Amino acid sequence: MSSQDELAAVRKRLDDLIRTVERLERGLAELRDQRSPSPAPSRVPDLIPIPDTPYDSALWTDSDDEGLGASHRRAP
């Protein structure tokens, strides 16, 4: 097969690819148009205030420091 024949075959396949992509884009546009509108966003729940007072230290009894391990153990 000569290089001219190969080039013509590549151009034909490229044209086929372009037509296929255009057809897919049109199909996607039609699907977007047919799709029902998204429902209205639901009401945002009221914010819950977080107090500035310190937490009870009993909550942290026997807890490990994340990533550091227990305070009573030593790293190797």
Buried (B, 14 or more C-beta within 10 A) or exposed (E): EEEEEEEEEEEEEEEEEEEEEEEEEEEEEEEEEEEEEEEEEEEEEEEEEEEEEEEEEEEEEEEEEEEEEEEEEEEE
